[in-house]
Amino acid sequence: MEMKWKKVHRFIVFKIDEASRLVTVDKVGGLGEGYNELAASLPPDDCRYAVFDFDFVTTDNCKKSKIFFIAWSPSASRIREKMLYATSKEGLRRALEGIHYDMQATDPTEMGMDVIKDRAK
């Protein structure tokens, strides 16, 4: 996976194309982008998957990186769409290498930076 080894992307947002039922890339965030850009790219009424590369420094002053898989399923999205994303999640998750943590979020507070920092410890 490019995110883990080459460090060329900060995040990738995936969506399922309704016509073809294929998972496609919706947005790619470069290294200069961060969590705020990822959160802004998730629509308030549509489901998405996201992979986020979180860099941090431990209490021992070691630089570390953890990759998060986020299943975004907001309350305002259609039930049919939620079901499609729920049934497709594991297939995509298995295809991605290097994922450290899974998160399910229905609103921004469930995937906030404080939640990510807490999980990455």
VMD Tcl script that builds the backbone (N, CA, C; Angstrom):
set m [mol new atoms 363]
animate dup $m
set s [atomselect $m all]
$s set {name element resname resid chain x y z} {
  {N N MET 1 A 0.844 -1.178 0.000}
  {CA C MET 1 A 0.000 0.000 0.000}
  {C C MET 1 A 0.886 1.237 0.000}
  {N N GLU 2 A 0.619 2.144 -0.925}
  {CA C GLU 2 A 1.441 3.342 -1.059}
  {C C GLU 2 A 1.471 4.189 0.201}
  {N N MET 3 A 0.353 4.245 0.914}
  {CA C MET 3 A 0.306 5.097 2.101}
  {C C MET 3 A 1.294 4.629 3.150}
  {N N LYS 4 A 1.427 3.329 3.309}
  {CA C LYS 4 A 2.276 2.800 4.369}
  {C C LYS 4 A 3.757 2.882 4.011}
  {N N TRP 5 A 4.098 2.510 2.807}
  {CA C TRP 5 A 5.510 2.380 2.458}
  {C C TRP 5 A 6.092 3.622 1.804}
  {N N LYS 6 A 5.357 4.250 0.911}
  {CA C LYS 6 A 5.909 5.379 0.169}
  {C C LYS 6 A 5.574 6.736 0.769}
  {N N LYS 7 A 4.546 6.794 1.603}
  {CA C LYS 7 A 4.147 8.040 2.261}
  {C C LYS 7 A 3.864 9.160 1.250}
  {N N VAL 8 A 3.050 8.884 0.238}
  {CA C VAL 8 A 2.718 9.899 -0.758}
  {C C VAL 8 A 1.325 10.486 -0.551}
  {N N HIS 9 A 0.492 9.857 0.288}
  {CA C HIS 9 A -0.862 10.348 0.552}
  {C C HIS 9 A -1.094 10.432 2.050}
  {N N ARG 10 A -1.846 11.437 2.478}
  {CA C ARG 10 A -2.241 11.531 3.888}
  {C C ARG 10 A -3.549 10.778 4.111}
  {N N PHE 11 A -4.445 10.846 3.121}
  {CA C PHE 11 A -5.702 10.106 3.223}
  {C C PHE 11 A -6.246 9.789 1.839}
  {N N ILE 12 A -7.120 8.786 1.791}
  {CA C ILE 12 A -7.837 8.421 0.572}
  {C C ILE 12 A -9.288 8.200 0.973}
  {N N VAL 13 A -10.208 8.799 0.229}
  {CA C VAL 13 A -11.637 8.606 0.462}
  {C C VAL 13 A -12.181 7.771 -0.691}
  {N N PHE 14 A -12.916 6.715 -0.353}
  {CA C PHE 14 A -13.500 5.819 -1.336}
  {C C PHE 14 A -15.018 5.954 -1.318}
  {N N LYS 15 A -15.635 5.738 -2.483}
  {CA C LYS 15 A -17.091 5.685 -2.549}
  {C C LYS 15 A -17.493 4.502 -3.421}
  {N N ILE 16 A -18.738 4.088 -3.274}
  {CA C ILE 16 A -19.270 3.014 -4.108}
  {C C ILE 16 A -20.111 3.654 -5.202}
  {N N ASP 17 A -19.751 3.376 -6.438}
  {CA C ASP 17 A -20.507 3.875 -7.579}
  {C C ASP 17 A -21.826 3.105 -7.646}
  {N N GLU 18 A -22.940 3.816 -7.576}
  {CA C GLU 18 A -24.249 3.159 -7.525}
  {C C GLU 18 A -24.559 2.354 -8.778}
  {N N ALA 19 A -24.150 2.838 -9.935}
  {CA C ALA 19 A -24.453 2.147 -11.186}
  {C C ALA 19 A -23.666 0.840 -11.329}
  {N N SER 20 A -22.368 0.905 -11.093}
  {CA C SER 20 A -21.523 -0.283 -11.299}
  {C C SER 20 A -21.315 -1.110 -10.038}
  {N N ARG 21 A -21.625 -0.535 -8.873}
  {CA C ARG 21 A -21.419 -1.188 -7.571}
  {C C ARG 21 A -19.941 -1.464 -7.289}
  {N N LEU 22 A -19.073 -0.668 -7.877}
  {CA C LEU 22 A -17.636 -0.804 -7.660}
  {C C LEU 22 A -17.148 0.273 -6.698}
  {N N VAL 23 A -16.155 -0.070 -5.899}
  {CA C VAL 23 A -15.539 0.897 -5.000}
  {C C VAL 23 A -14.529 1.695 -5.810}
  {N N THR 24 A -14.683 3.021 -5.783}
  {CA C THR 24 A -13.794 3.902 -6.532}
  {C C THR 24 A -13.195 4.949 -5.593}
  {N N VAL 25 A -12.091 5.546 -6.030}
  {CA C VAL 25 A -11.458 6.608 -5.246}
  {C C VAL 25 A -12.229 7.899 -5.484}
  {N N ASP 26 A -12.636 8.542 -4.398}
  {CA C ASP 26 A -13.384 9.791 -4.462}
  {C C ASP 26 A -12.454 10.992 -4.302}
  {N N LYS 27 A -11.493 10.895 -3.389}
  {CA C LYS 27 A -10.559 12.007 -3.137}
  {C C LYS 27 A -9.274 11.450 -2.555}
  {N N VAL 28 A -8.168 12.061 -2.939}
  {CA C VAL 28 A -6.856 11.707 -2.404}
  {C C VAL 28 A -6.264 12.959 -1.777}
  {N N GLY 29 A -5.838 12.833 -0.526}
  {CA C GLY 29 A -5.227 13.961 0.172}
  {C C GLY 29 A -3.716 13.831 0.168}
  {N N GLY 30 A -3.043 14.855 -0.283}
  {CA C GLY 30 A -1.587 14.848 -0.317}
  {C C GLY 30 A -0.987 14.974 1.073}
  {N N LEU 31 A 0.317 14.875 1.154}
  {CA C LEU 31 A 1.000 14.936 2.448}
  {C C LEU 31 A 0.815 16.266 3.159}
  {N N GLY 32 A 0.573 17.338 2.424}
  {CA C GLY 32 A 0.363 18.645 3.031}
  {C C GLY 32 A -1.022 18.806 3.650}
  {N N GLU 33 A -1.915 17.882 3.343}
  {CA C GLU 33 A -3.263 17.950 3.891}
  {C C GLU 33 A -3.322 17.151 5.186}
  {N N GLY 34 A -4.362 17.377 5.976}
  {CA C GLY 34 A -4.454 16.708 7.264}
  {C C GLY 34 A -5.860 16.257 7.587}
  {N N TYR 35 A -6.084 16.088 8.872}
  {CA C TYR 35 A -7.372 15.589 9.345}
  {C C TYR 35 A -8.532 16.511 8.961}
  {N N ASN 36 A -8.338 17.816 9.058}
  {CA C ASN 36 A -9.424 18.752 8.744}
  {C C ASN 36 A -9.887 18.625 7.296}
  {N N GLU 37 A -8.958 18.425 6.380}
  {CA C GLU 37 A -9.310 18.238 4.975}
  {C C GLU 37 A -10.040 16.907 4.775}
  {N N LEU 38 A -9.616 15.880 5.494}
  {CA C LEU 38 A -10.314 14.596 5.420}
  {C C LEU 38 A -11.749 14.759 5.902}
  {N N ALA 39 A -11.942 15.357 7.066}
  {CA C ALA 39 A -13.283 15.537 7.624}
  {C C ALA 39 A -14.156 16.368 6.687}
  {N N ALA 40 A -13.580 17.385 6.050}
  {CA C ALA 40 A -14.341 18.226 5.131}
  {C C ALA 40 A -14.733 17.486 3.854}
  {N N SER 41 A -14.000 16.447 3.500}
  {CA C SER 41 A -14.297 15.719 2.263}
  {C C SER 41 A -15.355 14.629 2.449}
  {N N LEU 42 A -15.800 14.408 3.679}
  {CA C LEU 42 A -16.849 13.418 3.933}
  {C C LEU 42 A -18.211 14.111 3.901}
  {N N PRO 43 A -19.082 13.710 2.972}
  {CA C PRO 43 A -20.368 14.400 2.837}
  {C C PRO 43 A -21.297 14.129 4.026}
  {N N PRO 44 A -22.134 15.109 4.382}
  {CA C PRO 44 A -23.019 14.944 5.539}
  {C C PRO 44 A -24.188 13.999 5.303}
  {N N ASP 45 A -24.448 13.640 4.035}
  {CA C ASP 45 A -25.610 12.806 3.740}
  {C C ASP 45 A -25.296 11.612 2.827}
  {N N ASP 46 A -24.033 11.262 2.704}
  {CA C ASP 46 A -23.591 10.136 1.876}
  {C C ASP 46 A -22.560 9.310 2.619}
  {N N CYS 47 A -22.586 8.021 2.423}
  {CA C CYS 47 A -21.606 7.130 3.052}
  {C C CYS 47 A -20.298 7.166 2.270}
  {N N ARG 48 A -19.221 6.889 2.964}
  {CA C ARG 48 A -17.895 6.797 2.348}
  {C C ARG 48 A -17.023 5.878 3.209}
  {N N TYR 49 A -15.924 5.436 2.624}
  {CA C TYR 49 A -14.846 4.791 3.364}
  {C C TYR 49 A -13.670 5.746 3.285}
  {N N ALA 50 A -12.854 5.761 4.322}
  {CA C ALA 50 A -11.659 6.605 4.292}
  {C C ALA 50 A -10.506 5.857 4.940}
  {N N VAL 51 A -9.310 6.113 4.441}
  {CA C VAL 51 A -8.082 5.600 5.029}
  {C C VAL 51 A -7.242 6.827 5.363}
  {N N PHE 52 A -6.827 6.916 6.634}
  {CA C PHE 52 A -6.123 8.101 7.122}
  {C C PHE 52 A -4.809 7.688 7.760}
  {N N ASP 53 A -3.715 8.302 7.304}
  {CA C ASP 53 A -2.377 8.045 7.838}
  {C C ASP 53 A -2.088 9.102 8.901}
  {N N PHE 54 A -2.074 8.671 10.153}
  {CA C PHE 54 A -1.908 9.576 11.291}
  {C C PHE 54 A -0.489 9.482 11.832}
  {N N ASP 55 A 0.271 10.564 11.724}
  {CA C ASP 55 A 1.627 10.635 12.267}
  {C C ASP 55 A 1.579 11.300 13.632}
  {N N PHE 56 A 2.360 10.779 14.570}
  {CA C PHE 56 A 2.389 11.360 15.910}
  {C C PHE 56 A 3.718 11.043 16.577}
  {N N VAL 57 A 3.978 11.702 17.695}
  {CA C VAL 57 A 5.195 11.483 18.472}
  {C C VAL 57 A 4.778 10.899 19.817}
  {N N THR 58 A 5.407 9.802 20.217}
  {CA C THR 58 A 5.068 9.146 21.481}
  {C C THR 58 A 5.659 9.918 22.657}
  {N N THR 59 A 5.316 9.491 23.861}
  {CA C THR 59 A 5.868 10.123 25.061}
  {C C THR 59 A 7.368 9.886 25.175}
  {N N ASP 60 A 7.870 8.849 24.494}
  {CA C ASP 60 A 9.303 8.561 24.469}
  {C C ASP 60 A 10.019 9.330 23.358}
  {N N ASN 61 A 9.317 10.264 22.716}
  {CA C ASN 61 A 9.843 11.090 21.639}
  {C C ASN 61 A 10.191 10.283 20.380}
  {N N CYS 62 A 9.410 9.245 20.106}
  {CA C CYS 62 A 9.573 8.437 18.894}
  {C C CYS 62 A 8.494 8.819 17.883}
  {N N LYS 63 A 8.890 9.001 16.628}
  {CA C LYS 63 A 7.920 9.292 15.580}
  {C C LYS 63 A 7.262 7.987 15.150}
  {N N LYS 64 A 5.928 7.991 15.116}
  {CA C LYS 64 A 5.171 6.806 14.714}
  {C C LYS 64 A 4.081 7.201 13.746}
  {N N SER 65 A 3.564 6.201 13.067}
  {CA C SER 65 A 2.479 6.408 12.120}
  {C C SER 65 A 1.510 5.239 12.243}
  {N N LYS 66 A 0.233 5.525 12.284}
  {CA C LYS 66 A -0.803 4.498 12.325}
  {C C LYS 66 A -1.805 4.803 11.228}
  {N N ILE 67 A -2.283 3.765 10.565}
  {CA C ILE 67 A -3.236 3.927 9.481}
  {C C ILE 67 A -4.615 3.487 9.971}
  {N N PHE 68 A -5.589 4.382 9.813}
  {CA C PHE 68 A -6.957 4.155 10.250}
  {C C PHE 68 A -7.862 3.898 9.053}
  {N N PHE 69 A -8.743 2.913 9.177}
  {CA C PHE 69 A -9.807 2.676 8.209}
  {C C PHE 69 A -11.087 3.193 8.840}
  {N N ILE 70 A -11.741 4.137 8.180}
  {CA C ILE 70 A -12.948 4.758 8.724}
  {C C ILE 70 A -14.131 4.449 7.817}
  {N N ALA 71 A -15.169 3.860 8.395}
  {CA C ALA 71 A -16.424 3.640 7.675}
  {C C ALA 71 A -17.367 4.778 8.069}
  {N N TRP 72 A -17.603 5.683 7.143}
  {CA C TRP 72 A -18.432 6.868 7.385}
  {C C TRP 72 A -19.855 6.591 6.913}
  {N N SER 73 A -20.780 6.590 7.837}
  {CA C SER 73 A -22.179 6.297 7.530}
  {C C SER 73 A -23.075 7.255 8.314}
  {N N PRO 74 A -23.220 8.499 7.830}
  {CA C PRO 74 A -23.974 9.498 8.584}
  {C C PRO 74 A -25.462 9.159 8.694}
  {N N SER 75 A -26.083 9.645 9.733}
  {CA C SER 75 A -27.504 9.378 9.983}
  {C C SER 75 A -28.389 9.863 8.846}
  {N N ALA 76 A -27.988 10.917 8.154}
  {CA C ALA 76 A -28.798 11.490 7.074}
  {C C ALA 76 A -28.724 10.702 5.769}
  {N N SER 77 A -27.851 9.703 5.677}
  {CA C SER 77 A -27.748 8.939 4.433}
  {C C SER 77 A -28.911 7.954 4.312}
  {N N ARG 78 A -29.176 7.522 3.087}
  {CA C ARG 78 A -30.290 6.602 2.820}
  {C C ARG 78 A -30.004 5.224 3.407}
  {N N ILE 79 A -31.035 4.543 3.832}
  {CA C ILE 79 A -30.892 3.211 4.436}
  {C C ILE 79 A -30.297 2.224 3.441}
  {N N ARG 80 A -30.739 2.275 2.196}
  {CA C ARG 80 A -30.202 1.368 1.173}
  {C C ARG 80 A -28.690 1.563 1.017}
  {N N GLU 81 A -28.259 2.830 1.039}
  {CA C GLU 81 A -26.834 3.141 0.916}
  {C C GLU 81 A -26.058 2.618 2.125}
  {N N LYS 82 A -26.616 2.802 3.314}
  {CA C LYS 82 A -25.964 2.296 4.530}
  {C C LYS 82 A -25.781 0.788 4.459}
  {N N MET 83 A -26.795 0.087 3.974}
  {CA C MET 83 A -26.710 -1.373 3.860}
  {C C MET 83 A -25.648 -1.782 2.847}
  {N N LEU 84 A -25.576 -1.091 1.731}
  {CA C LEU 84 A -24.577 -1.383 0.700}
  {C C LEU 84 A -23.165 -1.198 1.250}
  {N N TYR 85 A -22.936 -0.113 1.957}
  {CA C TYR 85 A -21.616 0.142 2.518}
  {C C TYR 85 A -21.277 -0.848 3.632}
  {N N ALA 86 A -22.262 -1.215 4.440}
  {CA C ALA 86 A -22.016 -2.171 5.528}
  {C C ALA 86 A -21.633 -3.540 4.982}
  {N N THR 87 A -22.286 -3.970 3.899}
  {CA C THR 87 A -21.983 -5.293 3.343}
  {C C THR 87 A -20.685 -5.307 2.537}
  {N N SER 88 A -20.237 -4.160 2.059}
  {CA C SER 88 A -19.008 -4.091 1.256}
  {C C SER 88 A -17.767 -3.797 2.085}
  {N N LYS 89 A -17.951 -3.409 3.316}
  {CA C LYS 89 A -16.840 -2.937 4.159}
  {C C LYS 89 A -15.725 -3.966 4.310}
  {N N GLU 90 A -16.050 -5.184 4.675}
  {CA C GLU 90 A -15.008 -6.186 4.936}
  {C C GLU 90 A -14.201 -6.535 3.696}
  {N N GLY 91 A -14.846 -6.558 2.543}
  {CA C GLY 91 A -14.124 -6.852 1.304}
  {C C GLY 91 A -13.054 -5.812 1.018}
  {N N LEU 92 A -13.400 -4.542 1.164}
  {CA C LEU 92 A -12.416 -3.472 0.955}
  {C C LEU 92 A -11.362 -3.504 2.042}
  {N N ARG 93 A -11.793 -3.700 3.247}
  {CA C ARG 93 A -10.865 -3.723 4.395}
  {C C ARG 93 A -9.795 -4.801 4.219}
  {N N ARG 94 A -10.197 -5.979 3.744}
  {CA C ARG 94 A -9.235 -7.071 3.520}
  {C C ARG 94 A -8.279 -6.767 2.371}
  {N N ALA 95 A -8.749 -6.005 1.380}
  {CA C ALA 95 A -7.909 -5.688 0.221}
  {C C ALA 95 A -6.833 -4.657 0.554}
  {N N LEU 96 A -7.039 -3.877 1.606}
  {CA C LEU 96 A -6.075 -2.851 1.989}
  {C C LEU 96 A -5.058 -3.426 2.963}
  {N N GLU 97 A -3.805 -3.125 2.736}
  {CA C GLU 97 A -2.740 -3.633 3.602}
  {C C GLU 97 A -2.296 -2.557 4.584}
  {N N GLY 98 A -1.870 -2.971 5.751}
  {CA C GLY 98 A -1.260 -2.050 6.700}
  {C C GLY 98 A -2.209 -1.276 7.581}
  {N N ILE 99 A -3.479 -1.617 7.585}
  {CA C ILE 99 A -4.444 -0.918 8.425}
  {C C ILE 99 A -4.224 -1.323 9.886}
  {N N HIS 100 A -4.114 -0.344 10.766}
  {CA C HIS 100 A -3.913 -0.618 12.189}
  {C C HIS 100 A -5.217 -0.615 12.976}
  {N N TYR 101 A -6.119 0.326 12.643}
  {CA C TYR 101 A -7.347 0.481 13.420}
  {C C TYR 101 A -8.552 0.685 12.511}
  {N N ASP 102 A -9.692 0.132 12.919}
  {CA C ASP 102 A -10.968 0.336 12.246}
  {C C ASP 102 A -11.821 1.272 13.084}
  {N N MET 103 A -12.536 2.146 12.406}
  {CA C MET 103 A -13.466 3.040 13.089}
  {C C MET 103 A -14.770 3.090 12.304}
  {N N GLN 104 A -15.875 3.142 13.021}
  {CA C GLN 104 A -17.197 3.351 12.426}
  {C C GLN 104 A -17.696 4.688 12.931}
  {N N ALA 105 A -18.125 5.569 12.039}
  {CA C ALA 105 A -18.570 6.897 12.456}
  {C C ALA 105 A -19.871 7.272 11.770}
  {N N THR 106 A -20.806 7.819 12.552}
  {CA C THR 106 A -22.066 8.316 12.009}
  {C C THR 106 A -22.144 9.836 12.094}
  {N N ASP 107 A -21.257 10.442 12.864}
  {CA C ASP 107 A -21.145 11.902 12.908}
  {C C ASP 107 A -19.685 12.259 13.215}
  {N N PRO 108 A -19.281 13.497 12.953}
  {CA C PRO 108 A -17.869 13.877 13.092}
  {C C PRO 108 A -17.265 13.653 14.477}
  {N N THR 109 A -18.064 13.705 15.527}
  {CA C THR 109 A -17.509 13.527 16.876}
  {C C THR 109 A -17.015 12.099 17.112}
  {N N GLU 110 A -17.555 11.134 16.384}
  {CA C GLU 110 A -17.146 9.742 16.553}
  {C C GLU 110 A -15.810 9.435 15.888}
  {N N MET 111 A -15.316 10.361 15.063}
  {CA C MET 111 A -14.021 10.169 14.410}
  {C C MET 111 A -13.152 11.405 14.578}
  {N N GLY 112 A -13.382 12.150 15.645}
  {CA C GLY 112 A -12.628 13.368 15.899}
  {C C GLY 112 A -11.161 13.092 16.151}
  {N N MET 113 A -10.353 14.131 16.047}
  {CA C MET 113 A -8.913 13.995 16.250}
  {C C MET 113 A -8.603 13.470 17.645}
  {N N ASP 114 A -9.395 13.841 18.643}
  {CA C ASP 114 A -9.174 13.327 19.997}
  {C C ASP 114 A -9.394 11.812 20.063}
  {N N VAL 115 A -10.374 11.299 19.331}
  {CA C VAL 115 A -10.637 9.855 19.277}
  {C C VAL 115 A -9.481 9.142 18.589}
  {N N ILE 116 A -8.992 9.710 17.492}
  {CA C ILE 116 A -7.879 9.105 16.751}
  {C C ILE 116 A -6.616 9.082 17.609}
  {N N LYS 117 A -6.325 10.198 18.272}
  {CA C LYS 117 A -5.137 10.247 19.138}
  {C C LYS 117 A -5.236 9.221 20.268}
  {N N ASP 118 A -6.407 9.083 20.839}
  {CA C ASP 118 A -6.610 8.123 21.918}
  {C C ASP 118 A -6.413 6.687 21.449}
  {N N ARG 119 A -6.914 6.361 20.258}
  {CA C ARG 119 A -6.775 5.004 19.715}
  {C C ARG 119 A -5.332 4.691 19.322}
  {N N ALA 120 A -4.583 5.706 18.903}
  {CA C ALA 120 A -3.221 5.496 18.393}
  {C C ALA 120 A -2.194 5.253 19.503}
  {N N LYS 121 A -2.535 5.498 20.744}
  {CA C LYS 121 A -1.579 5.329 21.836}
  {C C LYS 121 A -1.058 3.936 21.946}
}
mol reanalyze $m
mol bondsrecalc $m
mol representation Tube
mol addrep $m
